[in-house]
Amino acid sequence: MSLRFRRALLKLSGEVLGGKEGPLDSGAFSFYAGEIRRACAKGAELAVVVGGGNVARGAALTFIPPTAGHTAGMLGTLINAIVLREFLQKEGVRTLLMSALPVEGVAEAVDPWRAKEALAQGAVVLFAAGTGNPFVTTDTAAVIRALSVEAEAVLKASKVPGIFEDDPLKNPNAKLIPRLSHGEYLARGLRVMDAAAVAIAQENRLPIVVFQADREGAILEALEGKRGSVIGGEG
């Protein structure tokens, strides 16, 4: 099947990268690296924004000032990006790691033009450290980075198959919402994706696909339009 979205930005939360081994689970990193490789082999151009909640969740670090806590959280995303880069390279995938908080010799500063060039040449671009600003979620960073590289959609990896009318982990009878507009999402007060991120996506007519990512082939199926709930993308 052909790709509905050829160039997309994949949002991986820190939560999906942790596991039985602890905050950094080699099995999780290996799985997602393999899934990204398979999607790229079908012609997809993927950028990735990683969260950092498995390493440090800024809002939870209440024993230090909020700005310091959020900065620690942003550096947590860089740790995840470094590890994911290594697993992607083991899969034979070329990568480019950019960070809103650049570290010489580790991650270069974010440059949208260089990122677009790398994507066009078949590399996976990893974006770390959110937007570089405290109090801004990595969901919002994902939308901003997607727009900066002219991605056709944001793919938000989730532990459930999409957006539901109620929490499916608590209510097994909750109904899946296959499609809704950005405005409908915001009006319902849903919390799967940060409201600020959805508002920016709405202004720029950028679709967001929320899908269950921990199954083999899920990323490719989301790119094909066969999996998940779609926010926006009318027509």
Residue, then its C-alpha position, 0 to 999 in steps of 0.5 A: m500500500s502506498l504511503r499517505f504521509r511520506r514525510a512525517l514526524l514521529k513523537l515518541s514519549g519517554e514512557v514508551l522507551g522505559g520498561k523492565e530494564g528500567p528508565l532506559d529499556s534496550g528492548a524498547f529502543s531496539f524495537y522502535a529503531g527496527e520499526i523506524r528502519r522498516a518504515c524508511a525502507k518503504g520510502a518514508e522520511l521520518a523525523v523524531v521528537v523524543g520525550g524525556g519522562n522516563v529519565a526526568r519529568g520536569a513538572a515532577l521535580t518540585f524540590i527545585p525551581p520549575t525552570a530548573g526542573h524543565t531544563a532537567g527534563m529537556l536534557g532527559t530527552l537528549i539522553n533518549a535521543i542519544v540512545l535511540r541514535e545508537f540503536l538506529q545506527k545498529e539497524g544501518v539507519r543514517t541519523l542526524l541528531m539536533s538539539a534545542l540545547p546543543v552539546e558540542g560533539v554530541a548534538e548540533a543546534v536545530d537547523p530546519w534547512r539542514a534537517k530537511e536536506a538530511l531527510a531528503q537524503g534518507a537520514v532520520v532526524l532526531f530532535a531533542a530538548g523540546t523547544g529549548n524553553p521551559f513550560v513547553t511540552t514535547d508535544t508542542a515541540a513535535v508540532i513545531r518541528a514537524l512544521s519546520v521540516e514541512a512534514e505532512a503529519v505528526l504521528k503520536a505514539s501511544k499505548v492505546p489504539g487511538i483517541f477514545e470517548d473515555d479512558p480505554l484502560k479504565n473503561p473497556n467499553a469506551k468507543l474509539i473516535p476514528r477522526l475529529s477536527h482540531g476544533e472538536y478535539l479542543a472543544r472536548g477538552l481531550r488530553v491525549m495531545d497537549a492543547a497548545a500543540v493541537a492549536i498550533a496544528q490547527e492554525n497550520r492545517l497539520p494532521i495528527v495521528v494518534f496510534q498504538a505504536d508497540r505492535e510490529g508494523a504500526i508506524l508503517e500502518a500509521l503512515e499508510g493511514k491504516r491505523g489510529s485516530v486522526i485529528g484534522g486532515e479533513g479530505 
